[in-house]
Amino acid sequence: MTDTAIAWDTYSRQRPDRRPTNARGETTWFNWTQYADHGPGAELLGLPPGGRVLDLGCGKGGNAAHLAAIGMQAVGVDISPKQLGAAHQRWGHMLGLDLHQAEAVTFLKGTQEMFDAVYSVCGAVWFTDPARLLPAVRERLRPGGRLVFSQRPPVEGCYGCQASYIPRSPDEDPLVVKRWDHEPDAWEHLLAEHGYMDVRATVLAAPPGPRKVGTLIVQARA
Ligand SMILES: C[S@@+](CC[C@H](N)C(=O)[O-])C[C@H]1O[C@@H](n2cnc3c(N)ncnc32)[C@H](O)[C@@H]1O
C-alpha cells in the first residue's frame, strides 16, 4: 500500500460515520461543506436524468449514494481501502452505485467512460496536483459536463502545495499528505488555463455559530 493510502486509512479510523438521517429526516443527502445541513445540494452538478457522475475521493460514500438514490449512475473512487470499505458496508447494496479503490488520476487515465459531471467534496481534487488532475478530468467529461469541487479556503498567504497533518498516537509522528490551496481568483485562472469554461469560484460563509471558516466551491464546464 502507498504512504498516501496508509495516511488516509489512518484518517478514516478517526472520522465519525455520516448520521442515519439529516435535519429533514432524509436518509441520503448531498453536502458540499464541512457543516451539517448547510449549503447547496446536488443541483450544482446539473445532471440530466440518469446521468453518469464521478466522485473523486468519495470517502465513506454518502454523497455518491445520494446521487444513486435519485436515479444517477454514480461512480465513487477513493485511494483508501478503509474509506472504501466503509462505503461498501453502508451503501454497497444500492443500485446505480459503483465503488472503486484507486488513486484518482490513475483511475481517470485507465477508464474509457465519459461522465456528465465529476465532483469532489474535500476529496482527491484538493489532495492532487491540479497540473496532473485537471487535464485528466477534462478528458473524461462530456462536452459541457461540469467539474465541481469544494474544500476549505486557503489560509491567507499560504498558497500552492501545503502540508496536511493526520494525527496519530502521542508516541508517533503525524502522517503527512499534500493539498493544493488557492484563492478563488487563482482557481478561476488555473481552470481557464486548462481549457475549462464558465469557471466560478466562491467562498460560502459558515452557518451562524462559533465557527467562521467557510467553504470554497469551484464550478466549471468542459
Ligand atoms: C477529507 S476526505 C473527504 C471524503 C469525502 N469526500 C467526504 O466528503 O466525506 C478526503 C478523501 O479523499 C481521498 N483521497 C485523497 N487523495 C486521493 C487520491 N489521489 N485519489 C483518490 N482518493 C484520494 C481520501 O482517501 C479521503 O477519503
PDBQT file of the ligand as one rigid body, heavy atoms in Angstrom, charges set to zero:
ROOT
HETATM    1  C1  LIG A 301     -11.193  14.668   3.651  1.00  0.00    +0.000 C 
HETATM    2  S1  LIG A 301     -11.696  13.141   2.953  1.00  0.00    +0.000 S 
HETATM    3  C2  LIG A 301     -13.265  13.557   2.198  1.00  0.00    +0.000 C 
HETATM    4  C3  LIG A 301     -14.077  12.335   1.888  1.00  0.00    +0.000 C 
HETATM    5  C4  LIG A 301     -15.464  12.585   1.290  1.00  0.00    +0.000 C 
HETATM    6  N1  LIG A 301     -15.410  13.246   0.021  1.00  0.00    +0.000 N 
HETATM    7  C5  LIG A 301     -16.347  13.338   2.246  1.00  0.00    +0.000 C 
HETATM    8  O1  LIG A 301     -16.849  14.407   1.910  1.00  0.00    +0.000 OA
HETATM    9  O2  LIG A 301     -16.540  12.842   3.378  1.00  0.00    +0.000 OA
HETATM   10  C6  LIG A 301     -10.601  13.025   1.559  1.00  0.00    +0.000 C 
HETATM   11  C7  LIG A 301     -10.777  11.735   0.785  1.00  0.00    +0.000 C 
HETATM   12  O3  LIG A 301     -10.044  11.796  -0.431  1.00  0.00    +0.000 OA
HETATM   13  C8  LIG A 301      -9.366  10.567  -0.626  1.00  0.00    +0.000 C 
HETATM   14  N2  LIG A 301      -8.188  10.829  -1.469  1.00  0.00    +0.000 N 
HETATM   15  C9  LIG A 301      -7.171  11.688  -1.206  1.00  0.00    +0.000 A 
HETATM   16  N3  LIG A 301      -6.308  11.712  -2.238  1.00  0.00    +0.000 NA
HETATM   17  C10 LIG A 301      -6.785  10.850  -3.164  1.00  0.00    +0.000 A 
HETATM   18  C11 LIG A 301      -6.363  10.462  -4.459  1.00  0.00    +0.000 A 
HETATM   19  N4  LIG A 301      -5.233  10.968  -5.011  1.00  0.00    +0.000 N 
HETATM   20  N5  LIG A 301      -7.089   9.558  -5.130  1.00  0.00    +0.000 NA
HETATM   21  C12 LIG A 301      -8.234   9.041  -4.598  1.00  0.00    +0.000 A 
HETATM   22  N6  LIG A 301      -8.701   9.378  -3.388  1.00  0.00    +0.000 NA
HETATM   23  C13 LIG A 301      -7.989  10.282  -2.685  1.00  0.00    +0.000 A 
HETATM   24  C14 LIG A 301      -9.009  10.100   0.791  1.00  0.00    +0.000 C 
HETATM   25  O4  LIG A 301      -8.772   8.723   0.892  1.00  0.00    +0.000 OA
HETATM   26  C15 LIG A 301     -10.242  10.537   1.573  1.00  0.00    +0.000 C 
HETATM   27  O5  LIG A 301     -11.230   9.519   1.601  1.00  0.00    +0.000 OA
ENDROOT
TORSDOF 0
